[in-house]
Amino acid sequence: MKRIMGAAVLAVALAGCHTTGQKITTLDPGSSREQVIATLGRPDAVRTVGDFEVYTYLARHRSRLSVTHTDYTVVMKDGHVMQFGPGLAQREGLHGVMIVPPES
């Protein structure tokens, strides 16, 4: 009985956690740097590509059995979100950046 109750409590606790993928959908183009960090936390990587600031967030799976992951990227210019989503940022031409979706 204790195992069943423990499993139920753990399931409820994990159900209340939001993944990076769920949190990133609450961003809007034009969101500020502060809003991004308040929503997603500190990025796992930050780099500059031309005039753009690129934040990378690694998906954090709660299951030890999970073998897949998705990286999420937020591209900002002048401290505001230009684009965001799953995938990694890649230079596009001389003055642009695009997010390349992960391969399925």
C-alpha positions in Angstrom: 0.0 0.0 0.0 2.9 2.4 0.8 4.4 1.8 -2.7 1.1 2.6 -4.4 0.7 5.8 -2.4 4.3 6.8 -3.1 3.9 6.2 -6.8 0.7 8.2 -6.8 2.3 11.1 -5.0 5.3 11.0 -7.4 3.0 10.9 -10.5 1.0 14.0 -9.2 4.3 15.8 -8.5 5.7 15.1 -12.0 2.4 16.0 -13.7 2.7 19.5 -12.2 6.1 20.0 -13.7 6.3 21.8 -17.1 8.8 20.8 -19.6 10.9 23.3 -21.6 8.7 22.6 -24.6 5.6 23.5 -22.7 7.1 26.6 -21.2 8.5 28.0 -24.5 5.0 28.1 -26.0 4.2 30.9 -23.6 6.7 33.2 -25.1 5.7 35.7 -27.8 7.8 37.5 -30.4 8.9 40.7 -28.8 9.2 39.3 -25.3 12.1 40.8 -23.3 15.3 39.0 -22.2 14.0 39.2 -18.6 10.7 37.5 -19.6 12.6 34.7 -21.4 14.8 34.0 -18.3 11.8 34.2 -16.0 9.9 31.7 -18.1 12.6 29.3 -19.1 15.4 29.9 -16.6 19.0 30.4 -17.4 20.0 29.0 -20.8 22.3 26.1 -21.1 24.3 28.0 -23.8 24.5 31.6 -25.0 26.2 32.7 -28.2 26.2 35.7 -30.5 25.6 35.3 -34.2 26.0 38.6 -35.9 23.5 41.0 -34.3 21.6 38.2 -32.7 21.8 36.6 -29.3 21.0 32.9 -29.3 19.9 31.1 -26.2 19.9 27.3 -26.2 17.9 25.2 -23.8 18.4 21.4 -23.5 15.3 19.4 -23.0 15.3 17.8 -19.6 13.5 14.5 -19.5 12.4 13.2 -16.2 12.5 9.6 -17.2 15.7 7.6 -17.1 14.3 5.4 -19.8 14.0 8.3 -22.3 16.6 8.2 -25.1 15.4 11.1 -27.1 15.9 14.8 -26.4 15.0 18.1 -28.1 17.0 21.3 -27.9 15.0 24.6 -27.9 16.4 27.9 -29.2 15.4 31.5 -28.5 16.8 34.1 -31.0 16.9 37.7 -29.8 17.8 41.0 -31.3 18.2 44.2 -29.3 17.1 42.3 -26.1 13.7 41.1 -27.6 12.6 37.7 -29.0 12.7 37.4 -32.7 11.9 33.7 -33.0 11.9 30.6 -30.8 11.2 26.9 -31.1 12.6 23.4 -31.2 15.9 23.0 -33.0 19.3 24.8 -33.2 20.1 28.2 -34.6 22.0 28.4 -37.8 23.3 31.4 -39.7 21.1 32.3 -42.7 23.0 34.4 -45.2 25.1 37.3 -44.0 22.7 39.0 -41.7 20.2 36.4 -40.5 19.6 33.5 -38.2 17.1 30.7 -38.5 16.1 27.8 -36.3 16.7 24.4 -38.0 14.1 21.9 -36.6 15.4 18.6 -35.3 15.3 15.6 -37.6 12.5 13.2 -37.0 
